[in-house]
Amino acid sequence: MDKESIFAVVKANVLRVLGDVDESEIAAHKSLVDLGANSVDRVEVAMYTMEQLDLKIPRMELSEARNIQGLVDILYKHCNGAQQIR
């Protein structure tokens, strides 16, 4: 799966969790906090995204992401690593 596809999944889950965010506001350089997400919201975005991508990533690793692009990069690394193992 490429990074654009992963970004699309993350974006859909941001919209799912943060219903009052305009789709045009979601950009790779922004953090979930920039979009108004609290700690529970951030966990939900990550959880829904990992569920859809069939991934399990430790929370500590996910907490290293400073913006949406960082989250996409972590997901991409695990997604492609999992495909190589299968």
Biopython code that builds the backbone (N, CA, C, O; Angstrom):
import numpy as np
from Bio.PDB.StructureBuilder import StructureBuilder

atoms = [
    (1, "MET", "N", (0.850, -1.169, 0.000)),
    (1, "MET", "CA", (0.000, 0.000, 0.000)),
    (1, "MET", "C", (0.903, 1.242, 0.000)),
    (1, "MET", "O", (1.895, 1.293, 0.727)),
    (2, "ASP", "N", (0.559, 2.217, -0.802)),
    (2, "ASP", "CA", (1.387, 3.431, -0.889)),
    (2, "ASP", "C", (0.935, 4.467, 0.147)),
    (2, "ASP", "O", (-0.121, 4.339, 0.766)),
    (3, "LYS", "N", (1.765, 5.484, 0.309)),
    (3, "LYS", "CA", (1.506, 6.505, 1.337)),
    (3, "LYS", "C", (0.243, 7.311, 1.051)),
    (3, "LYS", "O", (-0.447, 7.724, 1.982)),
    (4, "GLU", "N", (-0.066, 7.538, -0.217)),
    (4, "GLU", "CA", (-1.293, 8.282, -0.552)),
    (4, "GLU", "C", (-2.534, 7.516, -0.103)),
    (4, "GLU", "O", (-3.484, 8.110, 0.407)),
    (5, "SER", "N", (-2.523, 6.208, -0.291)),
    (5, "SER", "CA", (-3.659, 5.379, 0.128)),
    (5, "SER", "C", (-3.793, 5.370, 1.642)),
    (5, "SER", "O", (-4.902, 5.437, 2.173)),
    (6, "ILE", "N", (-2.669, 5.288, 2.334)),
    (6, "ILE", "CA", (-2.690, 5.315, 3.797)),
    (6, "ILE", "C", (-3.186, 6.676, 4.282)),
    (6, "ILE", "O", (-3.984, 6.749, 5.216)),
    (7, "PHE", "N", (-2.714, 7.756, 3.650)),
    (7, "PHE", "CA", (-3.188, 9.096, 4.011)),
    (7, "PHE", "C", (-4.703, 9.179, 3.841)),
    (7, "PHE", "O", (-5.382, 9.777, 4.675)),
    (8, "ALA", "N", (-5.238, 8.594, 2.782)),
    (8, "ALA", "CA", (-6.686, 8.619, 2.540)),
    (8, "ALA", "C", (-7.439, 7.911, 3.662)),
    (8, "ALA", "O", (-8.508, 8.364, 4.072)),
    (9, "VAL", "N", (-6.892, 6.806, 4.160)),
    (9, "VAL", "CA", (-7.529, 6.079, 5.266)),
    (9, "VAL", "C", (-7.472, 6.926, 6.538)),
    (9, "VAL", "O", (-8.467, 7.041, 7.253)),
    (10, "VAL", "N", (-6.313, 7.516, 6.818)),
    (10, "VAL", "CA", (-6.174, 8.374, 8.000)),
    (10, "VAL", "C", (-7.150, 9.548, 7.901)),
    (10, "VAL", "O", (-7.838, 9.871, 8.869)),
    (11, "LYS", "N", (-7.206, 10.174, 6.744)),
    (11, "LYS", "CA", (-8.095, 11.323, 6.539)),
    (11, "LYS", "C", (-9.555, 10.939, 6.785)),
    (11, "LYS", "O", (-10.292, 11.676, 7.440)),
    (12, "ALA", "N", (-9.965, 9.795, 6.262)),
    (12, "ALA", "CA", (-11.343, 9.333, 6.470)),
    (12, "ALA", "C", (-11.628, 9.119, 7.954)),
    (12, "ALA", "O", (-12.726, 9.409, 8.430)),
    (13, "ASN", "N", (-10.639, 8.612, 8.677)),
    (13, "ASN", "CA", (-10.842, 8.383, 10.106)),
    (13, "ASN", "C", (-10.793, 9.669, 10.910)),
    (13, "ASN", "O", (-11.460, 9.770, 11.940)),
    (14, "VAL", "N", (-10.031, 10.642, 10.474)),
    (14, "VAL", "CA", (-10.066, 11.955, 11.117)),
    (14, "VAL", "C", (-11.465, 12.541, 10.967)),
    (14, "VAL", "O", (-12.025, 13.069, 11.928)),
    (15, "LEU", "N", (-12.025, 12.453, 9.779)),
    (15, "LEU", "CA", (-13.382, 12.960, 9.551)),
    (15, "LEU", "C", (-14.409, 12.185, 10.370)),
    (15, "LEU", "O", (-15.388, 12.754, 10.851)),
    (16, "ARG", "N", (-14.177, 10.887, 10.523)),
    (16, "ARG", "CA", (-15.082, 10.033, 11.302)),
    (16, "ARG", "C", (-15.075, 10.442, 12.775)),
    (16, "ARG", "O", (-16.127, 10.540, 13.406)),
    (17, "VAL", "N", (-13.884, 10.677, 13.313)),
    (17, "VAL", "CA", (-13.745, 10.984, 14.740)),
    (17, "VAL", "C", (-14.015, 12.457, 15.032)),
    (17, "VAL", "O", (-14.656, 12.794, 16.027)),
    (18, "LEU", "N", (-13.524, 13.323, 14.164)),
    (18, "LEU", "CA", (-13.679, 14.771, 14.368)),
    (18, "LEU", "C", (-14.690, 15.298, 13.350)),
    (18, "LEU", "O", (-14.313, 15.955, 12.379)),
    (19, "GLY", "N", (-15.925, 15.019, 13.564)),
    (19, "GLY", "CA", (-16.976, 15.341, 12.619)),
    (19, "GLY", "C", (-17.092, 16.804, 12.237)),
    (19, "GLY", "O", (-17.657, 17.124, 11.191)),
    (20, "ASP", "N", (-16.569, 17.701, 13.064)),
    (20, "ASP", "CA", (-16.709, 19.123, 12.769)),
    (20, "ASP", "C", (-15.524, 19.701, 11.999)),
    (20, "ASP", "O", (-15.478, 20.907, 11.758)),
    (21, "VAL", "N", (-14.569, 18.861, 11.611)),
    (21, "VAL", "CA", (-13.409, 19.318, 10.841)),
    (21, "VAL", "C", (-13.761, 19.297, 9.360)),
    (21, "VAL", "O", (-14.326, 18.325, 8.859)),
    (22, "ASP", "N", (-13.424, 20.364, 8.676)),
    (22, "ASP", "CA", (-13.631, 20.422, 7.230)),
    (22, "ASP", "C", (-12.546, 19.609, 6.538)),
    (22, "ASP", "O", (-11.373, 19.696, 6.901)),
    (23, "GLU", "N", (-12.927, 18.835, 5.562)),
    (23, "GLU", "CA", (-11.986, 17.963, 4.852)),
    (23, "GLU", "C", (-10.785, 18.730, 4.303)),
    (23, "GLU", "O", (-9.674, 18.201, 4.266)),
    (24, "SER", "N", (-11.002, 19.955, 3.882)),
    (24, "SER", "CA", (-9.919, 20.759, 3.315)),
    (24, "SER", "C", (-8.860, 21.156, 4.350)),
    (24, "SER", "O", (-7.750, 21.547, 3.987)),
    (25, "GLU", "N", (-9.203, 21.056, 5.632)),
    (25, "GLU", "CA", (-8.264, 21.398, 6.696)),
    (25, "GLU", "C", (-7.246, 20.290, 6.964)),
    (25, "GLU", "O", (-6.201, 20.541, 7.565)),
    (26, "ILE", "N", (-7.539, 19.085, 6.528)),
    (26, "ILE", "CA", (-6.685, 17.939, 6.826)),
    (26, "ILE", "C", (-5.539, 17.897, 5.831)),
    (26, "ILE", "O", (-5.730, 17.632, 4.644)),
    (27, "ALA", "N", (-4.349, 18.163, 6.340)),
    (27, "ALA", "CA", (-3.139, 18.181, 5.512)),
    (27, "ALA", "C", (-2.043, 17.407, 6.238)),
    (27, "ALA", "O", (-2.043, 17.312, 7.465)),
    (28, "ALA", "N", (-1.120, 16.861, 5.471)),
    (28, "ALA", "CA", (-0.061, 16.015, 6.023)),
    (28, "ALA", "C", (0.787, 16.744, 7.053)),
    (28, "ALA", "O", (1.254, 16.123, 8.008)),
    (29, "HIS", "N", (0.997, 18.034, 6.886)),
    (29, "HIS", "CA", (1.864, 18.779, 7.797)),
    (29, "HIS", "C", (1.185, 19.143, 9.120)),
    (29, "HIS", "O", (1.857, 19.583, 10.053)),
    (30, "LYS", "N", (-0.112, 18.970, 9.213)),
    (30, "LYS", "CA", (-0.842, 19.316, 10.431)),
    (30, "LYS", "C", (-0.848, 18.147, 11.407)),
    (30, "LYS", "O", (-0.807, 16.981, 11.017)),
    (31, "SER", "N", (-0.900, 18.498, 12.687)),
    (31, "SER", "CA", (-1.049, 17.465, 13.707)),
    (31, "SER", "C", (-2.538, 17.289, 13.998)),
    (31, "SER", "O", (-3.359, 18.137, 13.648)),
    (32, "LEU", "N", (-2.865, 16.180, 14.641)),
    (32, "LEU", "CA", (-4.258, 15.974, 15.029)),
    (32, "LEU", "C", (-4.683, 17.018, 16.061)),
    (32, "LEU", "O", (-5.850, 17.408, 16.105)),
    (33, "VAL", "N", (-3.751, 17.467, 16.882)),
    (33, "VAL", "CA", (-4.043, 18.526, 17.857)),
    (33, "VAL", "C", (-4.405, 19.816, 17.123)),
    (33, "VAL", "O", (-5.319, 20.531, 17.534)),
    (34, "ASP", "N", (-3.681, 20.118, 16.021)),
    (34, "ASP", "CA", (-3.999, 21.300, 15.213)),
    (34, "ASP", "C", (-5.450, 21.267, 14.739)),
    (34, "ASP", "O", (-6.081, 22.309, 14.564)),
    (35, "LEU", "N", (-5.968, 20.061, 14.534)),
    (35, "LEU", "CA", (-7.334, 19.897, 14.031)),
    (35, "LEU", "C", (-8.364, 19.838, 15.162)),
    (35, "LEU", "O", (-9.561, 19.689, 14.913)),
    (36, "GLY", "N", (-7.890, 19.955, 16.406)),
    (36, "GLY", "CA", (-8.799, 19.972, 17.545)),
    (36, "GLY", "C", (-8.979, 18.640, 18.254)),
    (36, "GLY", "O", (-9.879, 18.500, 19.082)),
    (37, "ALA", "N", (-8.140, 17.658, 17.943)),
    (37, "ALA", "CA", (-8.270, 16.337, 18.556)),
    (37, "ALA", "C", (-7.691, 16.331, 19.966)),
    (37, "ALA", "O", (-6.613, 16.872, 20.214)),
    (38, "ASN", "N", (-8.426, 15.708, 20.882)),
    (38, "ASN", "CA", (-7.886, 15.493, 22.225)),
    (38, "ASN", "C", (-7.211, 14.113, 22.241)),
    (38, "ASN", "O", (-7.143, 13.444, 21.210)),
    (39, "SER", "N", (-6.723, 13.697, 23.387)),
    (39, "SER", "CA", (-5.977, 12.435, 23.450)),
    (39, "SER", "C", (-6.842, 11.226, 23.076)),
    (39, "SER", "O", (-6.353, 10.301, 22.427)),
    (40, "VAL", "N", (-8.097, 11.221, 23.470)),
    (40, "VAL", "CA", (-8.992, 10.114, 23.119)),
    (40, "VAL", "C", (-9.238, 10.094, 21.609)),
    (40, "VAL", "O", (-9.231, 9.031, 20.988)),
    (41, "ASP", "N", (-9.452, 11.258, 21.032)),
    (41, "ASP", "CA", (-9.661, 11.355, 19.587)),
    (41, "ASP", "C", (-8.452, 10.808, 18.825)),
    (41, "ASP", "O", (-8.616, 10.079, 17.847)),
    (42, "ARG", "N", (-7.255, 11.152, 19.262)),
    (42, "ARG", "CA", (-6.034, 10.702, 18.582)),
    (42, "ARG", "C", (-5.916, 9.189, 18.635)),
    (42, "ARG", "O", (-5.539, 8.551, 17.652)),
    (43, "VAL", "N", (-6.242, 8.615, 19.795)),
    (43, "VAL", "CA", (-6.210, 7.156, 19.931)),
    (43, "VAL", "C", (-7.239, 6.525, 18.998)),
    (43, "VAL", "O", (-6.949, 5.517, 18.353)),
    (44, "GLU", "N", (-8.419, 7.096, 18.918)),
    (44, "GLU", "CA", (-9.464, 6.543, 18.048)),
    (44, "GLU", "C", (-9.060, 6.592, 16.584)),
    (44, "GLU", "O", (-9.271, 5.624, 15.852)),
    (45, "VAL", "N", (-8.481, 7.705, 16.147)),
    (45, "VAL", "CA", (-8.026, 7.804, 14.752)),
    (45, "VAL", "C", (-7.011, 6.710, 14.469)),
    (45, "VAL", "O", (-7.106, 6.016, 13.457)),
    (46, "ALA", "N", (-6.036, 6.555, 15.366)),
    (46, "ALA", "CA", (-5.013, 5.526, 15.183)),
    (46, "ALA", "C", (-5.617, 4.126, 15.212)),
    (46, "ALA", "O", (-5.262, 3.284, 14.387)),
    (47, "MET", "N", (-6.525, 3.866, 16.153)),
    (47, "MET", "CA", (-7.138, 2.547, 16.292)),
    (47, "MET", "C", (-7.952, 2.173, 15.059)),
    (47, "MET", "O", (-7.804, 1.072, 14.529)),
    (48, "TYR", "N", (-8.803, 3.075, 14.604)),
    (48, "TYR", "CA", (-9.607, 2.796, 13.416)),
    (48, "TYR", "C", (-8.725, 2.560, 12.189)),
    (48, "TYR", "O", (-8.995, 1.676, 11.376)),
    (49, "THR", "N", (-7.678, 3.358, 12.071)),
    (49, "THR", "CA", (-6.790, 3.232, 10.914)),
    (49, "THR", "C", (-6.041, 1.908, 10.950)),
    (49, "THR", "O", (-5.954, 1.219, 9.934)),
    (50, "MET", "N", (-5.502, 1.548, 12.101)),
    (50, "MET", "CA", (-4.789, 0.269, 12.208)),
    (50, "MET", "C", (-5.728, -0.901, 11.943)),
    (50, "MET", "O", (-5.343, -1.889, 11.317)),
    (51, "GLU", "N", (-6.954, -0.781, 12.420)),
    (51, "GLU", "CA", (-7.947, -1.837, 12.190)),
    (51, "GLU", "C", (-8.207, -2.007, 10.688)),
    (51, "GLU", "O", (-8.245, -3.131, 10.186)),
    (52, "GLN", "N", (-8.381, -0.913, 9.989)),
    (52, "GLN", "CA", (-8.650, -0.989, 8.554)),
    (52, "GLN", "C", (-7.452, -1.495, 7.763)),
    (52, "GLN", "O", (-7.614, -2.139, 6.726)),
    (53, "LEU", "N", (-6.245, -1.202, 8.254)),
    (53, "LEU", "CA", (-5.035, -1.642, 7.565)),
    (53, "LEU", "C", (-4.540, -2.991, 8.077)),
    (53, "LEU", "O", (-3.531, -3.510, 7.600)),
    (54, "ASP", "N", (-5.256, -3.559, 9.053)),
    (54, "ASP", "CA", (-4.902, -4.846, 9.658)),
    (54, "ASP", "C", (-3.490, -4.813, 10.243)),
    (54, "ASP", "O", (-2.664, -5.681, 9.962)),
    (55, "LEU", "N", (-3.235, -3.791, 11.064)),
    (55, "LEU", "CA", (-1.924, -3.607, 11.680)),
    (55, "LEU", "C", (-2.048, -3.529, 13.192)),
    (55, "LEU", "O", (-3.082, -3.127, 13.726)),
    (56, "LYS", "N", (-0.974, -3.923, 13.877)),
    (56, "LYS", "CA", (-0.861, -3.739, 15.320)),
    (56, "LYS", "C", (0.481, -3.065, 15.555)),
    (56, "LYS", "O", (1.537, -3.639, 15.288)),
    (57, "ILE", "N", (0.424, -1.842, 16.058)),
    (57, "ILE", "CA", (1.621, -1.046, 16.286)),
    (57, "ILE", "C", (1.594, -0.578, 17.734)),
    (57, "ILE", "O", (0.563, -0.094, 18.203)),
    (58, "PRO", "N", (2.705, -0.712, 18.451)),
    (58, "PRO", "CA", (2.737, -0.251, 19.853)),
    (58, "PRO", "C", (2.432, 1.242, 19.962)),
    (58, "PRO", "O", (2.878, 2.039, 19.137)),
    (59, "ARG", "N", (1.681, 1.602, 20.974)),
    (59, "ARG", "CA", (1.303, 3.006, 21.189)),
    (59, "ARG", "C", (2.514, 3.918, 21.310)),
    (59, "ARG", "O", (2.488, 5.058, 20.846)),
    (60, "MET", "N", (3.564, 3.421, 21.929)),
    (60, "MET", "CA", (4.764, 4.244, 22.096)),
    (60, "MET", "C", (5.329, 4.653, 20.739)),
    (60, "MET", "O", (5.783, 5.784, 20.569)),
    (61, "GLU", "N", (5.300, 3.750, 19.791)),
    (61, "GLU", "CA", (5.807, 4.080, 18.451)),
    (61, "GLU", "C", (4.894, 5.095, 17.773)),
    (61, "GLU", "O", (5.368, 6.024, 17.120)),
    (62, "LEU", "N", (3.598, 4.917, 17.926)),
    (62, "LEU", "CA", (2.653, 5.860, 17.326)),
    (62, "LEU", "C", (2.790, 7.254, 17.931)),
    (62, "LEU", "O", (2.561, 8.256, 17.254)),
    (63, "SER", "N", (3.164, 7.312, 19.203)),
    (63, "SER", "CA", (3.286, 8.611, 19.863)),
    (63, "SER", "C", (4.460, 9.423, 19.315)),
    (63, "SER", "O", (4.561, 10.620, 19.586)),
    (64, "GLU", "N", (5.341, 8.787, 18.553)),
    (64, "GLU", "CA", (6.467, 9.495, 17.947)),
    (64, "GLU", "C", (6.035, 10.392, 16.788)),
    (64, "GLU", "O", (6.774, 11.297, 16.400)),
    (65, "ALA", "N", (4.860, 10.153, 16.240)),
    (65, "ALA", "CA", (4.367, 10.946, 15.112)),
    (65, "ALA", "C", (4.023, 12.352, 15.589)),
    (65, "ALA", "O", (3.239, 12.521, 16.523)),
    (66, "ARG", "N", (4.598, 13.343, 14.959)),
    (66, "ARG", "CA", (4.365, 14.737, 15.331)),
    (66, "ARG", "C", (3.280, 15.397, 14.484)),
    (66, "ARG", "O", (2.751, 16.448, 14.847)),
    (67, "ASN", "N", (2.957, 14.776, 13.359)),
    (67, "ASN", "CA", (1.901, 15.293, 12.481)),
    (67, "ASN", "C", (1.309, 14.130, 11.702)),
    (67, "ASN", "O", (1.717, 12.983, 11.885)),
    (68, "ILE", "N", (0.361, 14.421, 10.844)),
    (68, "ILE", "CA", (-0.299, 13.357, 10.089)),
    (68, "ILE", "C", (0.693, 12.626, 9.194)),
    (68, "ILE", "O", (0.605, 11.408, 9.041)),
    (69, "GLN", "N", (1.631, 13.350, 8.606)),
    (69, "GLN", "CA", (2.635, 12.700, 7.768)),
    (69, "GLN", "C", (3.469, 11.715, 8.580)),
    (69, "GLN", "O", (3.792, 10.632, 8.091)),
    (70, "GLY", "N", (3.816, 12.071, 9.793)),
    (70, "GLY", "CA", (4.561, 11.157, 10.661)),
    (70, "GLY", "C", (3.775, 9.890, 10.939)),
    (70, "GLY", "O", (4.340, 8.796, 10.949)),
    (71, "LEU", "N", (2.482, 10.030, 11.163)),
    (71, "LEU", "CA", (1.619, 8.868, 11.377)),
    (71, "LEU", "C", (1.567, 8.014, 10.121)),
    (71, "LEU", "O", (1.673, 6.789, 10.195)),
    (72, "VAL", "N", (1.406, 8.647, 8.978)),
    (72, "VAL", "CA", (1.384, 7.921, 7.705)),
    (72, "VAL", "C", (2.696, 7.160, 7.500)),
    (72, "VAL", "O", (2.686, 6.009, 7.065)),
    (73, "ASP", "N", (3.817, 7.800, 7.812)),
    (73, "ASP", "CA", (5.121, 7.157, 7.641)),
    (73, "ASP", "C", (5.252, 5.908, 8.512)),
    (73, "ASP", "O", (5.747, 4.880, 8.052)),
    (74, "ILE", "N", (4.812, 5.995, 9.760)),
    (74, "ILE", "CA", (4.869, 4.836, 10.661)),
    (74, "ILE", "C", (3.965, 3.721, 10.147)),
    (74, "ILE", "O", (4.368, 2.558, 10.113)),
    (75, "LEU", "N", (2.755, 4.068, 9.749)),
    (75, "LEU", "CA", (1.824, 3.073, 9.224)),
    (75, "LEU", "C", (2.374, 2.426, 7.953)),
    (75, "LEU", "O", (2.259, 1.215, 7.764)),
    (76, "TYR", "N", (2.967, 3.233, 7.094)),
    (76, "TYR", "CA", (3.540, 2.748, 5.839)),
    (76, "TYR", "C", (4.649, 1.736, 6.112)),
    (76, "TYR", "O", (4.713, 0.682, 5.478)),
    (77, "LYS", "N", (5.510, 2.065, 7.053)),
    (77, "LYS", "CA", (6.611, 1.166, 7.397)),
    (77, "LYS", "C", (6.080, -0.194, 7.853)),
    (77, "LYS", "O", (6.588, -1.234, 7.433)),
    (78, "HIS", "N", (5.075, -0.184, 8.699)),
    (78, "HIS", "CA", (4.516, -1.436, 9.206)),
    (78, "HIS", "C", (3.689, -2.163, 8.157)),
    (78, "HIS", "O", (3.708, -3.391, 8.081)),
    (79, "CYS", "N", (2.978, -1.414, 7.367)),
    (79, "CYS", "CA", (2.151, -2.014, 6.329)),
    (79, "CYS", "C", (3.019, -2.755, 5.310)),
    (79, "CYS", "O", (2.707, -3.885, 4.932)),
    (80, "ASN", "N", (4.073, -2.140, 4.879)),
    (80, "ASN", "CA", (4.940, -2.769, 3.893)),
    (80, "ASN", "C", (5.797, -3.864, 4.504)),
    (80, "ASN", "O", (6.120, -4.839, 3.826)),
    (81, "GLY", "N", (6.169, -3.727, 5.759)),
    (81, "GLY", "CA", (6.895, -4.790, 6.441)),
    (81, "GLY", "C", (6.038, -6.030, 6.604)),
    (81, "GLY", "O", (6.526, -7.151, 6.460)),
    (82, "ALA", "N", (4.741, -5.831, 6.909)),
    (82, "ALA", "CA", (3.825, -6.950, 7.061)),
    (82, "ALA", "C", (3.593, -7.666, 5.739)),
    (82, "ALA", "O", (3.435, -8.886, 5.710)),
    (83, "GLN", "N", (3.572, -6.909, 4.646)),
    (83, "GLN", "CA", (3.372, -7.532, 3.331)),
    (83, "GLN", "C", (4.573, -8.375, 2.927)),
    (83, "GLN", "O", (4.414, -9.393, 2.254)),
    (84, "GLN", "N", (5.768, -7.966, 3.326)),
    (84, "GLN", "CA", (6.956, -8.722, 2.985)),
    (84, "GLN", "C", (7.014, -10.034, 3.731)),
    (84, "GLN", "O", (7.529, -11.023, 3.208)),
    (85, "ILE", "N", (6.491, -10.061, 4.951)),
    (85, "ILE", "CA", (6.503, -11.276, 5.766)),
    (85, "ILE", "C", (5.510, -12.301, 5.239)),
    (85, "ILE", "O", (5.774, -13.503, 5.272)),
    (86, "ARG", "N", (4.384, -11.832, 4.760)),
    (86, "ARG", "CA", (3.314, -12.752, 4.313)),
    (86, "ARG", "C", (3.687, -13.528, 3.099)),
    (86, "ARG", "O", (2.893, -14.334, 2.613)),
]
sb = StructureBuilder()
sb.init_structure("model")
sb.init_model(0)
sb.init_chain("A")
sb.init_seg("    ")
for serial, (resi, resn, name, xyz) in enumerate(atoms, 1):
    if name == "N":
        sb.init_residue(resn, " ", resi, " ")
    sb.init_atom(name, np.array(xyz, "f"), 0.0, 1.0, " ", f" {name:<3s}", serial, name[0])
structure = sb.get_structure()
